């Protein structure tokens, strides 16, 4: 059995019979009444030439001046035009700099002294290995721009290398003297 409260009522049909869709009383009347399609104002003829169309545009833009076409402005023009407008996109510049250090790091001297001490005098390695590390630190500090600290590390590296040479020479002199006295 059908529910009497159901919408739409089962016997009314859809859309409800006897009413226009959409109901005419819901929309305001149009003044003047519109016709579809709208009437042709020219009755099949071409519109007149000045019927409101925009004027024809030039086909090509004016040519830009070439490299040889530049003419410097007169002194009078220069005095009158004092505003310069530059319409350009902002650009990004990348500057690559190579830091050239004037700080001597004595790295090569430390490497040579360490190699010589490995082959000829193990006792001097006590001085050459710290000298090698200090020379590397001096190079890094110089590249970072810390010139004063780099000079301190380089000077200490040089002093340690000199001490290694003196220590090696003293050990060799003692060794030669002991061999000569025993023989």
Buried (B, 14 or more C-beta within 10 A) or exposed (E): EEEEEEEEEEEEEEEEEEEEEEEEEEEEEEEEEEEEEEEEEEEEEEEEEEEEEEEEEEEEEEEEEEEEEEEEEEEEEEEEEEEEEEEEEEEEEEEEEEEEBEBBBBBEBBBEBBEBBEEEBEEBBEBBBBBBEBBBBBBEBBBEEBEEBBBBBBBBBBBBBBBBBEBBEEBEEEEEEEEEEEE
